[in-house]
Amino acid sequence: MTANAVQQLITDNQGLVRSLAKRIHRTLPSYVEMDDLVAYGQMGLAEAAKAFDASRGHQFSTFAYYRIRGAIYDGLGKMNWFNRAQYEQAREQALASDVLATEADAQSEPTDSVREEVRWLKRATSTLGVVYLMAQSSEEENAAANVVDEKAEAPPEVMARRELHEKLHALVDSLAPEAATLIKAIYFEGLTIQDAGERIGVSKAWASRLHAKTLEQLARALRRAGE
């Protein structure tokens, strides 16, 4: 795609950036500036415009949606005036957006088949469930470090969550080295997908694909373990 074509996509989709920024802004504390969200969204739009391949038949707005959304949440996660809970929520939303963008892009071509759409939705939902579990596992580890009485008996639901998280950690340890390093860097060390990708020597796009593929693998393993 030529530089002029990329710039035209960016120009034509300013409304999408502002719409997403406005929607997210409504959910945030009043001290967060709308202009900051728009600036983060512009970065996602530019990235989407450069990566877009019109020959695959996708609508650009669909292709760009989750990349813009993810870039906004990525930016929010770097705001040092957020409290821990807000930071974790922003990170979780950014990771979920990256997964959805990668899953949507993985479809070789758009389809009108309801069966295919349902299949994609089930796969994406299952993968997003692992994003949530991984994020919660990391948060609970941080919380556990501050527990004073480690001998206190935990409620049954807490014990069940711990068992699930232990199972998830064991599954991560059993992954191929490259995938395990990426997942641990993102969820246990708090790195962005781009920074985690640099650690294993791959681009952000490749890291995003490996991230989504590995989460799908973990989702399947968890389903088998629960059968």
Secondary structure, 3 states (H helix, E strand, C coil): CCHHHHHHHHHHCHHHHHHHHHHHHCCCCCCCCHHHHHHHHHHHHHHHHHHCCHHHCCCHHHHHHHHHHHHHHHHHHCCCCCCHHHHHHHHHHHHHHHHHHHHHHHCCCCCCCHHHHHHHHHHHHHHHHHHHHHHHHHHHHHHHCCCCCCCCCCCHHHHHHHHHHHHHHHHHHCCCHHHHHHHHHHHCCCCCHHHHHHHCCCCHHHHHHHHHHHHHHHHHHHHHHHC
